[in-house]
Amino acid sequence: MRIVFFGTPEIAAPSLAALAAAYDVVAAVCQPDRPQGRGRKLKAPPAKAWAEANGIPVVQPTKLNDGAFEAWLREQRPDLCAVAAYGRLLKQPLLDVPPLGWLNMHPSLLPRYRGPSPIQSAILNGDEVTGVTIMRVSLEMDAGDILLQEEMPIRPDDTAATLSERLAERGAHLLVQGVGLVARGEAVFTPQDEARAVYCRLFEKRDGLIDWTQPARRVHNLVRAAQPWPAAHTPFQGEPLRILQTEPLDAADAGAPGEVTAVDAEGFVVRAGEGAVRVLRVQPAGKRGMSAAEFVRGRRLTPGMRFGDDSAAGAP
């Protein structure tokens, strides 16, 4: 079984590793290196780094549909192509290349959360269960027939980072299982129920800005969903402050949304639109993450101070 793998970020690497352990992965296709960090140096995506460290050839096309990449893919003679978070739409000429088709590992229970941010969306919306879907790739985004699905609970303290790690490992196992079914001619695909389809858009840097008029549970879920990127943040004294860990409180003292209503040994409490949020860890601009108690001591935070609208503070 010759496989060409398509994937880019951290969540894709376990699928690549699992497939390479079980089948002949002849090449890995990743998105181009991107500038990262303050120095804006080019950095290889995780799937590329794993492939190169394990002797798998890597290609990073900037164009997929000019004919040249299709010719390259045909030269690889793949029996099947496997995808995990590649990040680009594939057109029919490419989908027609492998005789056994394409399988995609998607980290949600499709048709819920078709799109690029299913993990963040599940946490942000307060879902208690998510999962992994192995599906046939089709022209419409994440709309292909389903081969395998498995549920996974979302823990109360899960962030996008911790949930991604668990889904990546389980998805890798399920993808190998799906490839085996296809290889043995035992695959049974089920069409998705279009009436139940839910779409999610790309999670962007601006989505990390906290709106304190939202209910406390929503603010808390944003803090979880925005870890590790873009990190939930709020303006404070002319600078952005990242909020790294919180606890929602149903009861709230008097005060306006964004107002500090209590300061104690554990940190501080901020009024939300409904309820309040206890802040446990923060990261001031240009500094390391720290406990909220440490931040309170350094800034002499007191009840009545405000977080929120501040035109002098941009996103971190």
C-alpha positions in Angstrom: 0.0 0.0 0.0 1.7 3.2 -1.2 0.5 6.3 0.5 1.1 10.0 0.0 0.3 11.9 3.2 -1.0 15.5 3.3 -0.8 17.4 6.6 0.8 20.4 8.2 0.4 21.3 11.9 1.1 19.5 15.2 -2.2 17.6 15.1 -1.1 16.0 11.8 2.2 14.5 12.9 0.8 11.5 14.9 -1.2 10.4 11.9 1.9 10.6 9.7 3.9 8.6 12.2 1.2 5.9 12.6 0.7 5.5 8.9 4.5 5.3 8.3 4.7 2.5 10.9 2.1 0.5 9.1 2.4 1.3 5.4 4.7 2.6 2.8 4.4 6.4 3.0 6.3 7.5 -0.1 6.0 11.3 0.5 4.6 13.9 2.8 2.9 17.1 1.4 2.9 20.1 3.8 2.2 23.8 3.5 5.2 26.0 3.0 7.4 27.1 6.0 6.0 30.2 7.7 7.7 33.0 9.6 7.3 32.8 13.3 8.4 34.5 16.5 9.7 38.0 17.0 12.5 37.4 14.6 10.0 36.2 11.9 12.4 33.4 10.9 11.0 30.6 8.7 10.0 27.5 10.7 9.1 24.1 9.3 5.6 22.8 10.2 5.6 19.9 12.6 4.5 17.3 10.0 7.5 18.3 7.8 9.9 18.1 10.7 8.7 14.6 11.6 8.9 13.4 8.0 12.4 14.8 7.5 13.6 13.3 10.8 12.3 9.9 9.7 13.6 9.9 6.1 10.3 10.6 4.3 10.6 13.0 1.3 8.7 16.3 1.8 7.2 18.6 -0.8 5.6 22.0 -0.1 3.8 23.2 -3.2 2.6 26.8 -3.3 0.2 25.9 -6.2 -1.9 22.7 -6.3 -4.0 23.2 -9.4 -1.6 24.3 -12.2 -1.0 20.7 -13.5 2.6 20.5 -12.2 1.6 19.2 -8.8 -0.9 16.7 -10.3 1.9 15.4 -12.5 4.2 15.0 -9.5 1.4 13.2 -7.5 0.9 10.7 -10.4 4.6 10.0 -10.5 4.4 8.8 -6.8 1.8 6.1 -7.9 -0.1 6.3 -4.6 -2.7 3.6 -4.0 -4.3 6.0 -1.5 -3.8 9.5 -0.2 -4.3 10.3 3.5 -5.0 13.8 5.0 -4.8 15.3 8.4 -5.2 19.0 8.7 -3.4 19.9 5.5 -5.2 23.2 5.3 -6.0 23.6 1.6 -8.9 22.5 -0.6 -8.3 19.8 -3.1 -9.9 19.8 -6.6 -11.2 16.9 -8.5 -8.1 16.2 -10.8 -6.1 15.5 -7.6 -8.9 13.5 -6.0 -8.9 11.3 -9.1 -5.2 10.3 -8.8 -5.1 7.5 -6.2 -7.2 4.4 -7.2 -8.4 3.8 -3.7 -9.3 7.5 -3.1 -8.5 9.8 -0.2 -9.1 9.4 3.6 -9.2 12.4 5.9 -8.9 12.5 9.7 -11.1 15.3 11.0 -11.2 16.2 14.8 -14.9 16.5 15.3 -18.1 14.3 15.1 -19.1 15.3 11.5 -21.3 16.8 10.3 -20.8 19.0 13.4 -18.0 21.5 12.9 -17.1 21.3 9.3 -14.3 23.7 8.8 -10.9 24.8 10.1 -11.4 25.2 13.8 -13.5 22.3 15.1 -11.5 21.9 18.4 -11.7 25.5 19.4 -15.4 25.7 18.4 -16.3 22.7 20.5 -14.6 24.2 23.6 -15.9 27.7 23.0 -19.5 26.4 22.7 -19.3 24.5 25.9 -19.7 21.0 24.3 -19.1 18.1 26.6 -18.3 15.6 23.9 -16.4 15.7 20.6 -14.5 13.1 18.7 -12.8 12.0 15.5 -14.1 11.2 12.0 -12.4 9.3 9.3 -14.1 10.3 6.0 -13.7 10.2 2.3 -12.4 13.5 0.9 -14.9 15.2 -1.4 -15.0 18.6 -3.2 -17.1 20.2 -0.6 -15.3 20.9 2.6 -15.5 18.1 5.2 -18.7 16.8 3.5 -17.5 13.4 2.4 -19.0 10.1 3.4 -18.0 8.8 6.9 -16.0 5.6 7.3 -15.3 5.6 11.1 -16.2 7.8 14.1 -15.3 7.7 17.7 -16.5 10.0 20.6 -14.2 11.6 23.1 -15.3 13.5 26.2 -14.2 17.1 26.7 -12.8 17.5 30.2 -13.7 20.6 32.2 -10.1 21.7 32.3 -9.3 20.9 28.6 -7.8 23.6 26.5 -7.5 23.5 22.7 -3.9 22.3 23.3 -4.7 19.4 25.5 -7.8 18.3 23.6 -5.9 18.5 20.3 -3.2 16.2 21.6 -5.7 13.6 22.7 -7.7 13.8 19.4 -4.5 13.7 17.4 -3.4 10.4 19.0 -6.8 8.8 18.7 -7.3 10.1 15.2 -4.0 8.6 14.1 -5.1 5.2 15.4 -8.5 5.5 13.7 -6.9 6.6 10.4 -4.7 3.5 10.2 -7.7 1.4 11.0 -9.6 3.1 8.1 -6.8 2.6 5.6 -6.8 -1.1 6.6 -10.5 -1.4 5.9 -10.0 0.2 2.5 -7.0 -2.0 1.6 -9.0 -5.1 2.5 -12.1 -4.0 0.6 -14.1 -3.9 3.8 -14.8 -0.2 4.0 -18.4 0.8 4.3 -19.1 4.6 3.9 -22.1 6.4 5.2 -23.3 9.7 3.8 -23.4 12.7 6.2 -26.8 14.1 7.3 -26.7 17.5 5.6 -29.6 18.7 7.8 -27.3 18.4 10.9 -24.3 20.2 9.3 -22.6 22.9 11.5 -19.8 25.0 10.1 -17.0 26.8 11.9 -14.7 29.5 10.5 -11.0 30.0 10.9 -10.1 30.9 14.5 -8.2 34.3 14.2 -6.0 36.4 16.4 -8.9 38.9 17.0 -11.0 36.1 18.3 -8.9 36.0 21.5 -10.2 39.4 22.7 -12.4 39.0 25.7 -15.8 40.6 25.7 -16.6 41.0 29.4 -20.3 41.6 28.7 -20.5 37.9 27.8 -21.6 35.4 30.4 -18.8 34.1 32.7 -19.0 30.6 31.3 -18.5 32.0 27.7 -15.4 34.0 28.9 -14.0 30.9 30.6 -14.5 28.8 27.5 -12.8 31.4 25.4 -9.7 31.3 27.7 -9.7 27.5 27.2 -10.3 27.6 23.4 -7.6 30.2 22.8 -4.8 28.1 24.3 -2.2 28.0 23.0 -3.1 30.5 20.3 -4.0 33.3 20.1 -4.4 33.4 23.9 -7.4 35.2 25.4 -6.5 38.8 26.1 -7.9 42.0 27.5 -6.7 45.6 27.6 -5.4 46.8 31.0 -3.7 50.1 31.7 -2.8 50.7 28.1 -1.4 47.2 27.4 -2.8 43.8 26.5 -2.9 41.2 29.3 -3.2 37.6 28.4 -5.6 35.6 30.5 -4.2 32.0 30.7 -6.4 30.3 33.3 -9.8 31.1 34.8 -12.7 29.6 36.8 -16.3 30.7 36.1 -18.4 31.8 39.1 -22.2 31.8 38.9 -22.6 34.4 41.6 -21.2 37.9 41.1 -20.7 41.0 43.3 -22.1 44.3 42.2 -20.1 46.0 39.4 -19.9 46.6 35.7 -18.6 44.0 33.2 -14.8 44.0 33.2 -14.6 45.4 36.8 -12.4 43.8 39.4 -14.8 42.9 42.3 -12.5 41.0 44.6 -8.8 40.4 45.2 -7.5 37.5 47.4 -4.7 35.0 47.8 -5.7 33.0 44.7 -5.9 35.9 42.4 -8.8 38.2 41.5 -12.4 38.2 40.3 -13.8 40.1 37.3 -17.4 40.8 36.7 -18.9 39.4 33.5 -22.2 40.0 31.8 -23.7 37.1 33.8 -21.7 35.9 36.8 -18.0 36.5 37.3 -14.7 35.0 36.4 -11.9 34.1 38.9 -8.6 34.7 37.1 -5.9 32.3 38.1 -3.0 32.8 35.7 -2.0 35.7 33.4 0.8 36.9 31.1 1.6 40.6 30.9 2.9 42.0 27.6 6.5 41.0 27.1 6.7 38.9 30.3 6.4 35.3 31.3 3.2 33.7 32.5 2.5 34.1 36.2 0.0 33.4 38.8 -2.8 35.9 39.2 -1.7 36.4 42.8 1.8 37.4 41.7 0.3 39.8 39.2 -1.9 41.3 41.9 1.2 42.0 44.0 3.2 43.5 41.2 0.4 45.8 39.9 -1.3 46.5 43.3 -4.6 45.5 41.8 -7.6 46.5 43.8 -11.4 46.2 43.5 -12.8 48.8 41.2 -10.1 48.6 38.6 -11.3 47.8 35.1 -10.4 45.5 32.2 -11.8 45.9 28.8 -12.1 48.7 26.3 -8.8 50.5 25.9 -7.8 52.0 22.6 -4.1 52.1 23.7 -3.9 48.4 24.0 -3.6 46.1 21.0 -3.6 42.3 20.7 -0.6 40.6 22.2 
